[in-house]
C-alpha cells in the first residue's frame, strides 16, 4: 500500500493544483486492486478542496483542451 500512502501524503499538501491532480492520476494508474480503488476514491477529496481555477483546468484537461 505504498502508493496509497503517497496519495494520502499528496492530498495533505494544499492548495491542490493541476500537478496534484496529475500526480494522483499517476498513482492511481500504478496501483492495483483495493489500493487502486482507495486512491480512486481520493478524487472526491481533491475535487471538494479544489478552487474554481483547478476545477476549470480539470474540465479542460478532460475535454482534451490542455
C-alpha positions as CSV (number, residue, x, y, z in Angstrom):
1,X,0.0,0.0,0.0
2,X,2.9,2.3,-0.6
3,X,1.1,4.1,-3.4
4,X,-1.8,4.7,-1.1
5,X,0.5,6.3,1.5
6,X,1.9,8.5,-1.2
7,X,-1.6,9.6,-2.3
8,X,-2.5,10.3,1.3
9,X,0.5,12.5,1.7
10,X,-0.1,14.2,-1.6
11,X,-3.6,15.3,-0.5
12,X,-2.3,16.7,2.8
13,X,-0.5,19.4,0.7
14,X,-2.8,22.2,-0.1
15,X,-3.8,24.2,-2.1
16,X,-4.4,21.5,-4.7
17,X,-3.0,22.2,-8.2
18,X,-3.2,20.7,-11.6
19,X,0.1,19.0,-10.7
20,X,-1.5,17.5,-7.6
21,X,-4.3,16.0,-9.9
22,X,-1.7,14.7,-12.3
23,X,0.2,13.0,-9.6
24,X,-2.9,11.5,-8.1
25,X,-3.8,10.1,-11.5
26,X,-0.4,8.6,-11.9
27,X,-0.5,6.9,-8.5
28,X,-4.0,5.6,-9.3
29,X,-2.8,4.2,-12.7
30,X,0.1,2.4,-11.0
31,X,-2.0,0.9,-8.2
32,X,-3.9,-2.4,-8.4
33,X,-6.9,-3.9,-6.7
34,X,-8.1,-2.4,-3.4
35,X,-5.2,0.1,-3.4
36,X,-6.4,1.5,-6.8
37,X,-10.0,1.7,-5.5
38,X,-8.9,3.6,-2.4
39,X,-6.8,6.0,-4.4
40,X,-9.7,6.4,-6.9
41,X,-12.0,7.5,-4.0
42,X,-9.5,10.2,-3.1
43,X,-10.6,12.1,-6.2
44,X,-13.7,13.2,-4.1
45,X,-11.3,14.8,-1.6
46,X,-9.4,16.6,-4.3
47,X,-12.5,17.8,-6.0
48,X,-14.0,19.0,-2.8
49,X,-10.9,21.0,-2.0
50,X,-10.2,22.3,-5.5
51,X,-10.7,26.0,-6.2
52,X,-12.6,27.2,-9.3
53,X,-9.4,27.6,-11.4
54,X,-8.4,24.0,-10.8
55,X,-11.9,22.7,-11.5
56,X,-11.9,24.6,-14.8
57,X,-8.4,23.2,-15.6
58,X,-9.5,19.7,-14.9
59,X,-12.6,20.1,-17.1
60,X,-10.4,21.4,-19.9
61,X,-8.0,18.5,-19.4
62,X,-10.8,16.0,-19.6
63,X,-12.1,17.7,-22.7
64,X,-8.7,17.4,-24.3
65,X,-8.1,21.1,-24.3
66,X,-4.9,21.0,-22.2
